[in-house]
Amino acid sequence: LCRQFVCEALKGLDPTTVVKWHHKLLLQWCAGARDGGEGQVDGAAVERAHAGVAPEVALASRCGPHLRAALQGKTAYQELLFPGGSMDTVLPVYKDGVVASFYNDCVVAAVRAIVDALPEGRLLRVLEIGAGTGGTAASVLPALRHACSCYTFTDVSESFLRAASKIFAAEYPFVEYELLNIDADPRLQGFASAQYDLIISTNCLHATPFMRNTLRNCHQLLAPGGLLLINDSLPKYGWRESHQAAQNLNTNMKALKDALRKHLRTMRKPAIQRSKLAHSSVNVEE
């Protein structure tokens, strides 16, 4: 279906009408992706052939016909993805899409293992980087409901924070919403060092320009012994390997829990906390 939209967009397209450099890169990618398809297909046929892909089909069907206009800068892609500032178009893809659901389940399994390994009475301070539409948060918050004193939902966009607040505020009052650009020093953005027991990031860190700097900033935010849970894309990590990794995670969950339990015993209370956490019920000492 997507290849069909690409072919239609490039048919008769004058490359000189594609001006912006990143649009030129997308055009180059599209030129290589249009080969190999035969016949015509519609969204309904794709859904009949592949159960569970309705969110992806809906998004492709909305954006695909406008690909040529987007390449030429005539249509704002933000409006295609977020019409009127609404997250309704993309949220199902990140929350219920086939690929997102699979990897979110892996993240949830890891979070549950961490929670199960906590000493009695211990509460976590959690930070999510690049939380975006809230797909990961929607998956992990139920597992953290009784094990988390503070879940800091962050993104570089204020609109994502406002939308997330409407979704989560009533059911999860321990969630906070903060702007954070992990590519910059968190201390200059109002975040104290060594304050989070767990940092989660899904499909975000790869988009930062300097990975060493990004990981240094993540480490700065972690309490001693804290954990960084990354769900991200690797160029040579295919579906089969990903599926095998998830199977290994499930079959070796007991070993993972034992290792986490031993690791969490070594964690100590951070020397510096943000003022908003000073009176929280977090007890990180055994």
Phi, psi and chi 1 to 4 in degrees:
 res  aa     phi    psi   chi1   chi2   chi3   chi4
   1 LEU       -  -46.7  177.9   63.8      -      -
   2 CYS   -67.1  -39.1  -68.9      -      -      -
   3 ARG   -61.8  -35.6 -176.9 -179.8  -72.7  114.4
   4 GLN   -63.5  -43.7 -174.1  171.4  -68.0      -
   5 PHE   -63.3  -38.6  -74.3  133.0      -      -
   6 VAL   -63.3  -47.2  168.6      -      -      -
   7 CYS   -59.4  -42.1  -68.6      -      -      -
   8 GLU   -66.1  -37.7  -68.1  172.4   -3.1      -
   9 ALA   -68.7  -35.6      -      -      -      -
  10 LEU   -87.8  -12.6  -60.6 -168.9      -      -
  11 LYS   -64.4  112.5 -170.6  179.3  -60.5 -178.8
  12 GLY    74.8    9.2      -      -      -      -
  13 LEU   -74.6  128.4  174.4   65.0      -      -
  14 ASP   -82.8  114.4 -179.2   -1.1      -      -
  15 PRO   -58.1  -24.9  -23.3   33.9      -      -
  16 THR   -70.0  -14.8   62.4      -      -      -
  17 THR   -83.3   -6.9   62.2      -      -      -
  18 VAL   -95.6  106.2 -179.4      -      -      -
  19 VAL   -99.7  -47.2  178.1      -      -      -
  20 LYS   -68.8  143.5  -64.9 -177.4  178.4  178.9
  21 TRP   -62.4  -39.4   68.6  -90.4      -      -
  22 HIS   -73.6  -26.3   54.3  -72.6      -      -
  23 HIS   -69.9  -34.6  -70.2  172.1      -      -
  24 LYS   -65.1  -38.5  -68.9 -179.7  178.7  179.4
  25 LEU   -63.9  -42.2  -70.4  176.1      -      -
  26 LEU   -64.1  -39.5  178.4   58.3      -      -
  27 LEU   -61.8  -42.4  175.1   61.1      -      -
  28 GLN   -61.9  -42.2 -175.9  179.1    1.4      -
  29 TRP   -64.8  -42.8 -179.2   88.8      -      -
  30 CYS   -61.9  -38.0  -72.8      -      -      -
  31 ALA   -61.5  -33.0      -      -      -      -
  32 GLY   -85.2  -16.9      -      -      -      -
  33 ALA   -95.3   -6.8      -      -      -      -
  34 ARG   -84.6  -11.5   63.1 -179.9  173.4 -179.8
  35 ASP   -82.2  151.0  -61.6  -32.1      -      -
  36 GLY   102.8   -5.5      -      -      -      -
  37 GLY  -100.8  144.3      -      -      -      -
  38 GLU  -132.9  143.9  -64.9 -177.3    2.9      -
  39 GLY    76.8  174.9      -      -      -      -
  40 GLN  -109.1  145.7  -64.7  -70.7  -53.3      -
  41 VAL  -142.2  151.0   66.1      -      -      -
  42 ASP  -120.0  170.8   58.6   22.4      -      -
  43 GLY   -59.6  -38.7      -      -      -      -
  44 ALA   -63.3  -37.9      -      -      -      -
  45 ALA   -66.7  -38.4      -      -      -      -
  46 VAL   -63.6  -43.3  174.3      -      -      -
  47 GLU   -66.1  -35.9  -70.0 -171.9   48.4      -
  48 ARG   -67.0  -36.0  -73.2 -165.4  -61.7  -90.1
  49 ALA   -80.1  -27.8      -      -      -      -
  50 HIS  -134.7   97.8  -55.5  -78.4      -      -
  51 ALA   -63.4  140.3      -      -      -      -
  52 GLY    91.5    1.8      -      -      -      -
  53 VAL  -100.1   16.6  -62.0      -      -      -
  54 ALA   -55.3  -43.4      -      -      -      -
  55 PRO   -60.6  -42.9  -24.5   35.3      -      -
  56 GLU   -67.2  -40.5  -71.1   89.1  -17.3      -
  57 VAL   -64.2  -42.0  169.1      -      -      -
  58 ALA   -62.5  -42.6      -      -      -      -
  59 LEU   -68.3  -42.5 -175.4   61.0      -      -
  60 ALA   -63.6  -40.6      -      -      -      -
  61 SER   -68.0  -29.4  -62.0      -      -      -
  62 ARG   -76.6  -43.6  171.4  177.8  172.3   77.9
  63 CYS   -89.5  -34.0  -61.5      -      -      -
  64 GLY   -53.6  -47.8      -      -      -      -
  65 PRO   -63.0  -15.6  -25.2   36.0      -      -
  66 HIS  -104.3   11.6  -56.9  -78.7      -      -
  67 LEU   -61.8  -43.8  177.7   56.8      -      -
  68 ARG   -60.4  -46.0  179.9 -164.0  -70.4 -107.1
  69 ALA   -63.8  -35.7      -      -      -      -
  70 ALA   -67.4  -41.4      -      -      -      -
  71 LEU   -62.4  -36.0  -73.6  168.9      -      -
  72 GLN   -85.8   -1.0  -65.3  174.4  -41.8      -
  73 GLY    77.0   13.8      -      -      -      -
  74 LYS   -85.2  -21.5  -62.5  177.4  179.9  178.8
  75 THR  -125.3  132.8  -63.9      -      -      -
  76 ALA   -77.1  118.3      -      -      -      -
  77 TYR   -65.1  -25.0   54.6   82.7      -      -
  78 GLN   -61.2  -37.3  -62.9   94.6  -29.9      -
  79 GLU   -72.3  -29.0 -173.1   60.0   26.5      -
  80 LEU   -69.6  -42.1  -67.6  174.9      -      -
  81 LEU   -80.0  -38.9  -65.2  171.3      -      -
  82 PHE  -127.1   70.5  -49.0  106.3      -      -
  83 PRO   -59.9  122.4   21.3  -32.3      -      -
  84 GLY    64.0   21.3      -      -      -      -
  85 GLY    80.9    6.2      -      -      -      -
  86 SER   -82.5  144.5  170.4      -      -      -
  87 MET   -92.9    0.1  -54.6  -67.9  173.6      -
  88 ASP   -60.9  -28.6  -66.9  -15.1      -      -
  89 THR   -74.4  -40.9  -57.4      -      -      -
  90 VAL   -97.1  -23.7  -63.8      -      -      -
  91 LEU   -57.5  -42.4 -174.7   57.5      -      -
  92 PRO   -60.0  -31.9  -24.9   36.0      -      -
  93 VAL   -67.5  -44.2  174.5      -      -      -
  94 TYR   -77.5  -24.1  -70.5  110.4      -      -
  95 LYS   -99.0  -43.7 -176.4 -179.7  177.7 -177.3
  96 ASP  -116.8   -4.5  -56.0  -42.7      -      -
  97 GLY   -61.7  155.2      -      -      -      -
  98 VAL   -58.2  -52.4  172.6      -      -      -
  99 VAL   -67.6  -46.7  174.9      -      -      -
 100 ALA   -61.2  -41.9      -      -      -      -
 101 SER   -62.2  -42.3  -65.2      -      -      -
 102 PHE   -59.8  -51.4  175.9   83.1      -      -
 103 TYR   -74.8  -31.7  -72.1  108.6      -      -
 104 ASN   -62.3  -37.1  -81.6  -17.9      -      -
 105 ASP   -62.2  -36.7  -72.9  -13.7      -      -
 106 CYS   -64.5  -42.5  -64.4      -      -      -
 107 VAL   -63.7  -43.9  172.6      -      -      -
 108 VAL   -61.4  -40.7  171.6      -      -      -
 109 ALA   -60.7  -42.1      -      -      -      -
 110 ALA   -66.5  -42.0      -      -      -      -
 111 VAL   -64.0  -41.7  168.9      -      -      -
 112 ARG   -63.6  -37.2  -75.7  176.4  175.9  162.4
 113 ALA   -63.7  -39.4      -      -      -      -
 114 ILE   -65.2  -44.7  -66.2  169.5      -      -
 115 VAL   -62.3  -44.0  170.3      -      -      -
 116 ASP   -63.9  -26.4  -69.5  -15.6      -      -
 117 ALA   -87.1   -4.7      -      -      -      -
 118 LEU   -69.1  141.5  -73.2  172.7      -      -
 119 PRO   -62.4  153.7  -19.1   30.8      -      -
 120 GLU   -57.9  132.2 -174.2  176.5   -4.4      -
 121 GLY    86.5   -5.6      -      -      -      -
 122 ARG   -82.2  132.3  173.1   73.9  173.7  -83.6
 123 LEU  -117.2  144.7  -63.5  177.0      -      -
 124 LEU   -94.5  149.6  -65.8  169.6      -      -
 125 ARG  -107.7  120.5  -64.0  178.6  -52.7  -79.1
 126 VAL  -121.1  140.3 -177.6      -      -      -
 127 LEU  -123.5  132.4  170.0   73.3      -      -
 128 GLU  -110.8  126.3 -175.2  179.9   -8.9      -
 129 ILE   -95.9  134.7  -62.0  170.6      -      -
 130 GLY    60.1   47.5      -      -      -      -
 131 ALA   -69.4  -21.9      -      -      -      -
 132 GLY    55.2 -124.1      -      -      -      -
 133 THR   -77.5   -6.3   58.8      -      -      -
 134 GLY    90.6   14.5      -      -      -      -
 135 GLY   -62.2  -45.1      -      -      -      -
 136 THR   -69.4  -43.1  -62.6      -      -      -
 137 ALA   -59.1  -41.7      -      -      -      -
 138 ALA   -61.1  -29.7      -      -      -      -
 139 SER   -81.2  -40.9  -62.2      -      -      -
 140 VAL   -91.8  -24.3  -58.0      -      -      -
 141 LEU   -59.6  -39.3  -78.5  172.6      -      -
 142 PRO   -59.0  -34.3  -27.3   37.5      -      -
 143 ALA   -74.4  -20.3      -      -      -      -
 144 LEU  -102.1   -0.5  -69.6  167.5      -      -
 145 ARG   -50.9  -42.7 -172.5 -170.5  -58.2  -88.6
 146 HIS  -108.8   14.1  -57.4  -62.7      -      -
 147 ALA  -130.9   13.2      -      -      -      -
 148 CYS  -134.7  127.7 -176.6      -      -      -
 149 SER   -89.2  -25.5   63.6      -      -      -
 150 CYS  -156.4  126.0  173.9      -      -      -
 151 TYR  -117.9  109.9 -172.1  101.8      -      -
 152 THR   -95.1  110.1  -54.2      -      -      -
 153 PHE   -88.9  114.7 -176.5  108.3      -      -
 154 THR  -124.5  154.3   72.1      -      -      -
 155 ASP  -162.9  170.2 -158.1  -86.2      -      -
 156 VAL   -87.2   -8.0  -64.0      -      -      -
 157 SER  -112.6  127.4  171.3      -      -      -
 158 GLU   -63.8  -33.0 -172.0   83.9   45.7      -
 159 SER   -64.2  -37.2   61.1      -      -      -
 160 PHE   -64.4  -38.1  -77.4  131.8      -      -
 161 LEU   -67.1  -42.2  -57.7 -175.7      -      -
 162 ARG   -63.6  -43.6  -70.8 -165.2  -62.0  -92.2
 163 ALA   -64.5  -41.1      -      -      -      -
 164 ALA   -65.4  -38.0      -      -      -      -
 165 SER   -60.7  -39.5  177.6      -      -      -
 166 LYS   -65.7  -32.0  -65.9  177.5 -178.2  178.0
 167 ILE   -79.6  -42.9  -64.1  171.9      -      -
 168 PHE  -106.8  -18.6  -59.0  119.0      -      -
 169 ALA   -56.8  -44.6      -      -      -      -
 170 ALA   -68.1  -42.8      -      -      -      -
 171 GLU   -86.6  -27.4 -171.4  171.4   -1.6      -
 172 TYR  -128.8   79.9  -57.8  102.6      -      -
 173 PRO   -67.2  -13.2   22.9  -32.9      -      -
 174 PHE   -84.0    2.1   57.4   87.8      -      -
 175 VAL   -86.3  132.1  177.9      -      -      -
 176 GLU  -112.6  157.7  -61.2  176.6  -17.2      -
 177 TYR  -128.0  116.2  -50.1   89.0      -      -
 178 GLU  -137.1  145.8  -58.3  -77.7   -4.6      -
 179 LEU   -76.0  135.2  -70.9  171.1      -      -
 180 LEU  -153.8  124.7  173.7   63.0      -      -
 181 ASN  -106.1  105.3  176.4   10.1      -      -
 182 ILE   -70.0  -11.2 -162.6   58.9      -      -
 183 ASP   -75.9  -16.7 -172.0   45.2      -      -
 184 ALA  -109.4  162.9      -      -      -      -
 185 ASP   -60.3  117.0 -169.4  -27.0      -      -
 186 PRO   -60.7  -28.1  -21.8   33.5      -      -
 187 ARG   -64.8  -29.3  -66.0  171.4  -62.6 -176.1
 188 LEU   -80.7   -3.0  -58.7  179.8      -      -
 189 GLN  -113.6   12.8  -57.4  174.3   68.1      -
 190 GLY    93.5   10.9      -      -      -      -
 191 PHE  -104.9  128.0  -71.0   81.7      -      -
 192 ALA   -80.6  157.5      -      -      -      -
 193 SER   -74.8  156.8  -59.8      -      -      -
 194 ALA    53.7   51.3      -      -      -      -
 195 GLN  -120.9   -8.0   63.5  169.1  -53.8      -
 196 TYR  -115.3  135.7  -67.9  103.7      -      -
 197 ASP   -81.6  -27.7  -55.9  -53.8      -      -
 198 LEU  -144.1  130.6  173.1   62.9      -      -
 199 ILE  -117.6  130.7  -65.8  179.1      -      -
 200 ILE  -116.8  137.9  -58.7  172.1      -      -
 201 SER  -144.4  129.9  178.0      -      -      -
 202 THR  -121.7  120.8  -66.3      -      -      -
 203 ASN    48.4   48.2  -68.6  -33.1      -      -
 204 CYS  -130.9  -50.0  170.7      -      -      -
 205 LEU   -61.7  -30.8  -59.8 -170.7      -      -
 206 HIS   -64.2  -20.8   73.0  -87.4      -      -
 207 ALA   -85.4   -4.3      -      -      -      -
 208 THR   -84.5  147.6   59.4      -      -      -
 209 PRO   -73.6  -29.6   24.2  -32.2      -      -
 210 PHE  -129.1   99.0  -56.0  105.7      -      -
 211 MET   -63.0  -37.7 -174.8   56.9   63.9      -
 212 ARG   -60.8  -42.8 -174.6 -176.5  -62.0  -86.8
 213 ASN   -66.6  -40.4 -175.4   56.7      -      -
 214 THR   -61.4  -48.0  -64.9      -      -      -
 215 LEU   -67.4  -32.3  -66.2  177.9      -      -
 216 ARG   -63.3  -41.3 -176.2 -176.4  -63.5  114.5
 217 ASN   -68.0  -36.7  -70.0  -25.4      -      -
 218 CYS   -62.0  -46.1  -70.0      -      -      -
 219 HIS   -61.3  -36.3 -176.6  -95.8      -      -
 220 GLN   -62.2  -32.6 -175.7 -178.0  102.4      -
 221 LEU   -82.6  -19.0  -70.4  166.7      -      -
 222 LEU   -77.9  137.4  -78.0  172.5      -      -
 223 ALA   -68.3  159.1      -      -      -      -
 224 PRO   -52.8  127.2  -28.2   36.3      -      -
 225 GLY    80.6    4.4      -      -      -      -
 226 GLY   -67.2  164.5      -      -      -      -
 227 LEU  -118.9  141.7  -60.3  169.6      -      -
 228 LEU  -113.1  117.1  175.7   60.2      -      -
 229 LEU  -109.3  110.1  177.9   54.8      -      -
 230 ILE  -112.9  127.3  -58.1  173.3      -      -
 231 ASN  -117.7   99.5  171.0   20.7      -      -
 232 ASP  -145.3  168.9 -139.7  -43.1      -      -
 233 SER   -89.0  140.9  -57.7      -      -      -
 234 LEU  -121.8  136.4  -67.3  175.7      -      -
 235 PRO   -62.7  -26.3   20.6  -32.5      -      -
 236 LYS  -115.3   23.5  -64.8 -176.3  178.7 -179.7
 237 TYR  -112.3   99.2 -157.7   51.2      -      -
 238 GLY   -85.9  178.0      -      -      -      -
 239 TRP   -62.2  -41.4  173.2  -97.7      -      -
 240 ARG   -62.6  -44.7 -179.5  175.4  -61.3  175.8
 241 GLU   -65.8  -37.8  -69.8   82.1   -1.3      -
 242 SER   -63.4  -43.5  -57.4      -      -      -
 243 HIS   -63.7  -40.3 -177.9   61.2      -      -
 244 GLN   -64.9  -39.0 -176.0   62.0   48.6      -
 245 ALA   -62.2  -40.9      -      -      -      -
 246 ALA   -66.0  -39.8      -      -      -      -
 247 GLN   -62.5  -41.5  -74.0 -176.5  -35.4      -
 248 ASN   -63.2  -38.0  -69.2  -20.4      -      -
 249 LEU   -61.7  -43.2  175.6   64.9      -      -
 250 ASN   -71.1  -42.8  -70.0  -32.0      -      -
 251 THR   -73.6  -21.8   56.6      -      -      -
 252 ASN  -111.0   25.9  -66.1  -70.5      -      -
 253 MET   -62.6  -35.8 -171.0   57.7   67.3      -
 254 LYS   -63.0  -43.2 -176.6  179.4 -175.3  -59.9
 255 ALA   -64.3  -38.6      -      -      -      -
 256 LEU   -63.5  -44.0  175.1   62.3      -      -
 257 LYS   -62.9  -40.8  -70.2  179.6  178.8  179.3
 258 ASP   -62.8  -42.3  -68.8  -18.7      -      -
 259 ALA   -66.1  -40.2      -      -      -      -
 260 LEU   -66.8  -39.9  -74.1  168.5      -      -
 261 ARG   -60.7  -42.4 -170.8  173.2  -69.5  108.5
 262 LYS   -66.5  -39.7 -177.7 -178.9  -63.8 -176.1
 263 HIS   -66.9  -42.6  176.9   77.7      -      -
 264 LEU   -66.7  -24.8  -71.7  167.9      -      -
 265 ARG   -64.9  -23.2  -69.2 -164.2 -170.8  102.3
 266 THR   -87.2   -8.8   68.8      -      -      -
 267 MET   -74.1  141.2  -63.5  170.3   70.7      -
 268 ARG  -122.7  159.3  -67.6  -68.2  179.9  -97.1
 269 LYS   -64.8  132.8 -176.9 -178.4  -66.5 -174.9
 270 PRO   -66.1  148.8   22.6  -32.5      -      -
 271 ALA   -70.2  -28.8      -      -      -      -
 272 ILE  -122.5  133.3  -55.8  174.7      -      -
 273 GLN  -128.8  153.6  -67.1 -176.1  -13.4      -
 274 ARG   -68.4  150.5  -61.7  174.9   75.0 -175.5
 275 SER   -59.2  -32.0   59.0      -      -      -
 276 LYS   -68.6  -16.8   67.8  176.6   71.1  174.6
 277 LEU  -100.4   -3.3  -62.0  179.6      -      -
 278 ALA   -60.3  -29.7      -      -      -      -
 279 HIS  -111.0   20.1  -58.8  -67.4      -      -
 280 SER   -76.7  171.4   71.2      -      -      -
 281 SER   -93.7   19.3   59.3      -      -      -
 282 VAL   -67.0  131.5 -176.3      -      -      -
 283 ASN  -129.0   98.3  176.8   14.2      -      -
 284 VAL   -99.9    0.8  -64.1      -      -      -
 285 GLU   -92.7  139.7  -63.6  -70.5  -17.5      -
 286 GLU   -72.5      -  -72.6 -170.5   43.3      -
